[in-house]
Amino acid sequence: MDIWIMGCDTTPARPRHHPVAPLEADIPTPGTPPEPEPTVAPTPTSTPPDGKARLYDAFAAGGKALASGKRLELLDLLAQGERTVDALAKAAGLNLTTASAHLQTLKQAGFVATRREGVRVHYRLAGEDVARLFALLRKVTEAHQPAVPAARDAYLGAHDPAEMGHAELAARVAAGEVVLLDVRPVEEYRAGHIPGARSLPVGQLAERIAELPEETEIVVYCRGAYCVLAYDAVRLLTERGRRAVRLHDGMLEWRLAARPVAAGDPA
């Protein structure tokens, strides 16, 4: 006899899922405030990609203004005092147009300033920091650029004359032991000189040497450490039998050392 079983589901039974009990560490302690949501640090604003380039280009503009021997020579002249364009052109051996162009480049770079007096324009260094930059540029270049010592010796002479430092000079001038000779042009002496110095431009030295005492040591200075006027003056005095030495630098370095400076016409 056949037996039929009605209503039986032959589909396999599905497994039952039981809730997982929380770990002990996940169960909040009664009375404990909920932990704050983690904060995300803001993304820093990035510098514009061309910002650094603009900054260094601005620095480079100053370097470009100094990248000329004649412009450096003009700075050397202006370190002695204010001058007109005409006077600067003459002293640097330039025509007016070229001198004006160089001076405009220095002005645009901020290294020189001007004042107008009628139709004349007077130039001066924009600050003592420009004089310091100029002096440091020469020293650093001499120390690291192999071409400088040879060029210096060719211009000034391979053998340096005897030298005297600032402190010794000040003491010996005060004691009346030396004659201090400023061999720059008179207008530079007038703008500023070492106290006690006598003005005797190097171009007049040979014909006026009799004005100097024969037995007293003579100390000579001019614009700065690389000024040929003092070298020429010491050589001429030595050839004429005088005892002469050179201040080891010049008026530029004397000013930068905050030494006393006098001004006015020669006595």
C-alpha positions in Angstrom: 0.0 0.0 0.0 1.5 3.4 -1.0 1.8 6.0 1.8 1.9 9.7 0.7 3.3 12.3 3.2 1.8 15.7 2.4 3.2 19.2 3.2 6.8 18.2 3.9 9.4 20.9 2.8 12.6 19.3 1.6 14.6 22.7 1.4 17.6 22.5 3.7 17.2 24.4 7.0 18.9 27.8 7.2 21.3 28.3 10.1 20.1 30.5 12.8 22.2 33.6 13.7 22.5 34.5 17.3 23.5 38.1 18.3 27.2 38.4 19.4 27.6 39.6 22.9 29.7 42.9 23.1 33.3 42.6 24.3 33.8 43.9 27.8 35.9 46.8 26.5 33.0 47.9 24.3 30.6 48.2 27.2 30.5 51.8 28.4 30.9 52.3 32.1 27.8 53.8 33.6 28.3 57.6 34.0 31.2 57.8 31.5 30.7 60.5 28.8 30.9 59.3 25.2 34.3 59.6 23.5 34.5 62.7 21.2 34.6 62.2 17.5 38.1 62.3 16.1 39.0 65.6 14.5 40.7 65.9 11.2 43.6 68.5 11.0 42.9 71.1 8.3 45.1 70.8 5.2 47.6 73.7 5.3 47.3 76.3 2.6 50.0 75.7 0.0 52.4 78.5 -1.1 51.7 79.6 -4.6 54.2 77.8 -6.8 55.7 81.0 -8.2 56.0 82.8 -4.8 59.5 81.6 -4.1 60.6 82.4 -7.6 59.3 86.0 -7.3 61.2 86.4 -4.0 64.5 85.2 -5.4 64.1 87.1 -8.6 63.7 90.2 -6.4 67.0 89.4 -4.6 68.6 88.7 -8.0 67.7 92.2 -9.2 70.1 93.6 -6.6 72.8 91.3 -7.8 72.2 92.3 -11.4 72.6 96.0 -10.5 76.1 95.2 -9.0 77.2 93.1 -12.0 79.2 95.9 -13.6 82.7 97.1 -12.8 81.7 100.7 -13.6 78.7 100.6 -11.3 80.9 99.3 -8.5 83.3 102.1 -9.2 80.5 104.6 -8.9 79.5 103.1 -5.5 83.2 103.5 -4.4 83.1 107.2 -5.4 79.7 107.7 -3.6 81.1 106.1 -0.5 83.3 109.2 -0.2 80.3 111.5 -0.3 77.5 113.0 -2.3 78.3 114.0 -5.9 76.6 115.3 -9.0 76.3 113.2 -12.2 78.9 115.4 -13.9 81.4 114.9 -11.1 80.8 111.1 -11.0 81.1 110.8 -14.8 84.4 112.7 -14.8 85.9 110.7 -11.9 84.9 107.4 -13.4 86.0 108.3 -16.9 82.5 108.0 -18.4 80.4 110.2 -20.6 77.3 111.7 -19.1 74.8 109.4 -20.9 76.6 106.2 -19.8 77.1 107.5 -16.2 73.4 108.4 -16.0 72.3 105.0 -17.2 74.5 103.3 -14.6 73.2 105.5 -11.9 69.6 104.9 -12.9 70.2 101.1 -12.6 71.7 101.6 -9.1 68.7 103.8 -8.2 66.1 101.3 -9.4 67.8 98.6 -7.3 67.6 100.9 -4.3 71.3 101.3 -3.7 71.5 105.1 -4.4 69.2 108.0 -3.7 69.0 111.5 -5.2 68.2 115.1 -4.5 67.7 117.9 -6.9 69.3 121.3 -6.6 68.1 123.5 -9.5 69.1 121.7 -12.7 71.7 119.5 -10.9 70.9 116.0 -9.6 73.1 114.9 -6.6 73.6 111.2 -5.9 74.4 109.5 -2.6 74.4 106.0 -1.2 71.0 105.0 0.0 72.4 104.0 3.4 75.5 102.8 5.3 74.3 99.2 4.7 75.0 99.8 1.0 78.6 100.8 1.9 78.9 97.7 4.0 77.6 95.5 1.2 80.1 97.0 -1.2 83.1 96.6 1.1 82.0 93.0 1.9 81.5 92.1 -1.7 85.1 93.1 -2.5 86.6 91.1 0.4 84.5 88.0 -0.2 85.3 88.1 -3.9 89.0 88.5 -3.2 88.9 85.5 -0.9 87.1 83.2 -3.2 87.7 84.4 -6.8 91.1 83.3 -8.1 91.3 86.2 -10.6 91.1 88.9 -8.0 94.6 88.7 -6.4 96.3 88.8 -9.8 94.2 91.8 -10.9 94.8 93.5 -7.6 98.6 93.1 -7.8 98.6 94.3 -11.4 96.7 97.4 -10.4 98.2 98.2 -7.0 101.6 96.6 -7.3 102.7 93.2 -6.3 104.5 94.3 -3.2 102.4 96.1 -0.6 104.1 99.0 1.2 104.3 99.0 5.0 100.9 99.4 6.7 99.4 100.8 9.9 96.2 99.9 11.6 93.4 102.1 12.9 94.2 101.9 16.6 97.9 102.6 16.1 97.2 105.5 13.8 94.8 107.2 16.2 97.2 106.9 19.1 100.2 108.2 17.1 98.3 111.1 15.6 97.1 112.1 19.1 100.7 112.0 20.3 101.9 114.0 17.3 104.3 111.3 16.2 103.2 111.1 12.6 101.9 113.3 9.8 98.6 112.0 8.4 98.2 112.6 4.7 94.9 112.4 2.8 95.8 112.1 -0.9 92.2 112.0 -2.3 90.8 114.9 -4.3 90.0 118.0 -2.2 86.2 117.6 -2.6 86.4 114.1 -1.0 88.5 115.5 1.9 85.9 118.2 2.3 83.0 115.7 2.5 84.7 113.7 5.3 88.3 112.9 6.5 90.1 111.4 9.4 90.6 114.1 12.1 94.1 115.5 12.0 94.7 114.7 8.4 96.3 117.1 6.0 94.9 117.3 2.4 97.5 116.9 -0.3 96.1 115.3 -3.5 98.5 112.7 -5.0 98.7 114.7 -8.2 100.2 117.7 -6.3 102.4 115.6 -4.0 105.6 115.8 -6.1 105.6 119.6 -6.3 104.5 120.2 -2.7 106.6 117.6 -1.0 108.7 120.3 0.6 105.7 121.3 2.7 106.1 118.0 4.7 108.5 117.7 7.6 111.6 115.6 6.7 112.1 113.7 9.9 108.5 112.7 10.8 107.0 109.5 9.6 104.1 110.0 7.1 101.0 107.9 7.1 99.0 108.0 3.8 95.4 107.0 3.1 92.8 107.4 0.4 89.4 106.0 -0.5 89.7 102.4 0.7 91.7 99.2 0.7 91.9 99.0 -3.1 92.6 102.7 -3.8 95.8 103.1 -5.8 96.3 106.8 -4.8 97.8 105.8 -1.4 100.1 103.2 -3.0 101.4 105.7 -5.5 101.9 108.4 -2.8 103.9 106.0 -0.5 106.1 105.0 -3.5 106.8 108.6 -4.4 107.6 109.6 -0.8 109.9 106.7 -0.3 111.7 107.4 -3.6 112.2 111.0 -2.3 113.8 109.7 0.9 110.8 110.1 3.3 109.6 107.5 5.8 106.1 106.7 4.6 103.5 103.9 5.3 100.0 103.3 4.2 96.9 103.1 6.4 96.0 99.4 5.9 92.6 100.3 4.3 91.1 103.7 3.8 88.3 106.2 4.4 85.5 103.7 3.6 86.6 101.2 6.2 87.4 104.0 8.7 83.8 105.2 8.5 82.4 101.6 8.7 84.4 101.0 11.9 82.5 104.0 13.5 85.8 106.0 13.9 85.5 109.8 14.2 85.1 111.7 11.0 85.7 115.4 10.4 84.5 117.5 7.5 85.3 120.9 6.0 87.9 122.7 3.9 91.6 122.0 4.3 93.4 124.3 6.8 
